[in-house]
Every structure is written in C-alpha cells, then in structure tokens.
C-alpha cells in the first residue's frame, strides 16, 4: 500500500510541477526567453501571501485569488518595462537580466524576511485526506492537481480558440509576419509573460502550503519546472503535464527508497531523457 | 602602384599598456613581502574570481555557450585537490591535476549538456552541477554534506603558506588570462570567432563547430577546476553546499557582463569592480549582491559590451590584441 500511495502522491505532485512549468514553457515558446527568476517569483508570491494573511487576517483562499492576478499584472509590466528592452539587446542579455532579477529577489527577500523557513498555513485542508479502500488521497494534492489541469486546459483553449491566442502562436512562429497582419508583438509578449507570472505565483502558493520555503528556495523550483518541460518535450503543454507527472512520480518513488534520493532521482531521470530521448516524451508544436 | 599595407596584431598604441601590464604583475608578485596577509588573502579571492570570470568569458563570450553550471568544475577541482592530497600529492602540485580531472569529467558531461541549445543549455548545465553536488554529498569518504578539511598543509608555517597560496592563486589567474589570449590567437580562436559571428557560414566553410565548442568547454572546465583547487588551499576546507553553489555562476556572469563580454580585459575590469563593491559594502550583509544583480541587469540592457566596451570604443586601446590591425603607413614591416 505504501507504494500505491507513493505513486498517487507522485502523480498529484506532478500536477503541481506542471503548473510551475507552464509559464516557463510559454515564455520560451512565445519569446524564446528562459526566465531564470521563474522559481524566485513563486517564492515572492508565497512571501507576499504570507504577509497578506498575517497583516490583514484575510482567509488564505482569498489571498491566493488576489495574488495570482496581481502577479499577472506584474508580469505584463515586467515584460514591457524590462524584458522587452533586454530582448532588443540580444538573447544573452535576457538570460543575464533574468538571472540578475533572481539574485536581486533572493537577497531582498533575505534582508526583509531573514533566512527562516516558512509555510503557508492552510489548516486541515493541507493535512487532511480521504480514503478509497486502503488508498489515501490528500485534499490539497487533489485540489492542486485539478487546478493545474484546469489551468493548462484553459491556456490550451486560449491558444487554440481565441484571436489573441492564435496571434500568440503566430508570433511565436514568425514575429515579423505576425506583425504584418496586425499582431502587436509587445502586447502579445506582455500577455504571455502575464500568464507565466500568474501561473507560477499560483503554483508557488500551492507548493508553499505543502512544503516549507525560504528566500533561497527559488532555484530548486526553477529546476523542477525546467525538468518537467524538458522531460515532457519542448513546445507542448500536454507534454509539460506528462513531464511534471513523470518528475513527481520519480521523486516520490525515490523518496520511498531513500529520502536522500528524492531530488537526485528527479535529476537523473531528466539526464536519462536528455541522453536517450532529447526531444522529450511528447514533443509538440503549439506555443 | 598598389598601396602597401602591413598587417600586424597590434597597433603601436598597444605597446604602452602592455608594459604597464607586466609592471602590474611584478608589483602583485611582490606584495606578500610588503603587505599583511589580510590584504593578500582578500586578493586571493580576487584572483579566483578573475580565473572563473575569464573561463566563463571564454565559454560565453567566444564560444556562445552560456553556462550557469561551471560551479560543477569549481567544486570538482576543490575535491580533487583534497583527494590527491590525501593520496600523498603535495596540495599545491595537485592543482594542475585538479584542472585535468575537471576536464576529464567535462567530457561525458558535455555529451549531455550539448544536447540542449541556447538558453536551455544554461539551465541544463545548472541541473548537472546540482547532480555533482548531490552525488558528492552522498560520498561518505569525502565528508558527505558537512565537507572535509585539508590537513596536509598544516606542517607549513602559516606565513609561508599564505604567501605560497597567494603566488599560486596569482599564477593560476595569470595563466588563465594568458591562456585565453594565446588560445584566441591560435587556429581554434579564429575558428571560434568565425562560429560566434556566423555559425551557419562557419559550418559551410568546413569548420567542425561542435568540436571547437567542446574544446572550449573542456578548457573552461579545467580553468574552473584549478580555481576550485586554489579555493581549497586558501580556505583549507570544503563543503558541497558552498563550493557547488550557483552563487559562483552569479559572480562569473555578472563580473563578465559588467566588465565586458567578449574582451579578454572584461573579466579583469569586472572582477575589480566586484571586488571594490564587495569590500566597501562588506558591513551591509547581502546588499553588495543586490547591487551586483542590479548592475548586471543594467549592463545587460544598456551596456551589452560592458565597461571595457566603452573604453575600447573611445580609445581603441587593447591590452590583449587578438584581432589584426591594418597599418597603412606605406612601409611594410614584419
């Protein structure tokens, strides 16, 4: 039964990793940007939520519902003000700029909140579970997983069914031609970054309810997200979901064998995919 | 009558700075005789940073390989010196062996990392560095997560040891800067610059692009390995958390970007800027890192060729001439 539970835990955790990875995948797909501050943004969202809960006494679910859209707005502004400029200076500039952002965020958080580890306290929702037969399913894990699937489906529908989404894919394929038919790339890029920031904030806060975080947690979140993207296959959100689940499953099974293998196991599966199936499990074309 | 044009490596204006450079090295070499060890210890850190930054510059500035994982070889170098010293090799002499070890490990690593293109290469190398860290943590004979101390140098008088460490650190930094210079003047250097400027065209004229890049990757790994070895003989202990930290990549990248990527002088200028920043803000916690990050962002956006790019544009000066200079004075010189 332990193993069955480990598998279920792993798959549910995988949904969360996929949610983390969605933004990374979209920013790379649309703008060819790898945002090295991706994980740190998740941590900022967690600290912000923590401050809002303790400062205003509002319920956590409400704070989450406010913070995620707030980050989407922040994402749009970051793209228009910072990333757009760095993109003009060349691809390496963007990488360096986001890495700079990552270092700045980590150290500002360290100065403001100290290096103590925290969690977002979601009460019985975070610890409770229900059982089917002998299998126990945690509420938080299930809700997070469903949330991830809903978000990914919504983004996929946005990309395939709406005008703006189609323009985003067009812009990803060929920016100049997309501009000719009326696609304002700066606005499109802003929207893509908004989606990325919003989803990573949501993922960060959900993660912060189940495991602790501190100002230096960001990079490990980034690496998980990146691994999910590569395992699943570049350019496919379904692949990313699958990649997240493979990663979650590996970590969860690794932890069952030896707790020290949790993270290393995930990295090794990533390297194995890189060595034997570099195109990923489900390589795709969309965004 | 056709105009006679002499092609030379350097303009005459480059001679004066070169003399200054030699003078600077002589003065730096003499410092342990005149200064307190607290100053020379700080300079050892500067030399480590110059080495790391030069290696990253070679990788990113000349081969277009933007790695965030060179700390893998830095850590590997430190642990290699530890292991060689425990096997009876004199610790200072183990540093070249550490460089070699890092290069050997870089061979299989490059097979994996080179499967990722562009920006994804950056995070991929970071994951690989994390694997190196986690694997090191699991090796009990290396002290596991808490690390280990180097004890074989304890027989040497501390004053002598500090001076020796200083000279070794200086030598490693000099070798990496000069190594970059000579490398870039070689056939490989020409290849690299062709690849950097136009990869497709370079490929078309028969340049083996992956092989050139792999060579640079191995050389850069060796240099970072040597720097890690210097860190160990300077600090006398090593632990995986610190030595495999991505912070070393942050140092390398921002030093190079602020100093001037793609110039051999860039890492030198950037390292001095970083060093001054670190020393002046030492009492204010991590604010120097915040400032470093902000400067890095600013340089990436508004000054893509860094501080040395400004100098080079204004004065056409170069300390390390790797291009060719046309002299149209009429007389052909050799």
Interface residues (C-beta under 8 A of the other chain):
Chain A: X28 X32 X33 X34 X36 X82 X85 X86 X89 X90 X91 X92 X93 X94 X95 X96 X97 X99 X100 X101 X102 X103 X104 X107 X108 X110 X111 X219 X222 X223 X226 X227 X230 X234 X260 X263 X264 X267 X268 X270 X271 X274 X275 X278
Chain B: X60 X66 X68 X111 X112 X115 X116 X118 X119 X120 X122 X123 X124 X126 X127 X128 X130 X131 X134 X135 X137 X138 X246 X250 X253 X254 X257 X261 X285 X286 X287 X289 X290 X292 X293 X294 X296 X297 X299 X300 X301 X302 X304
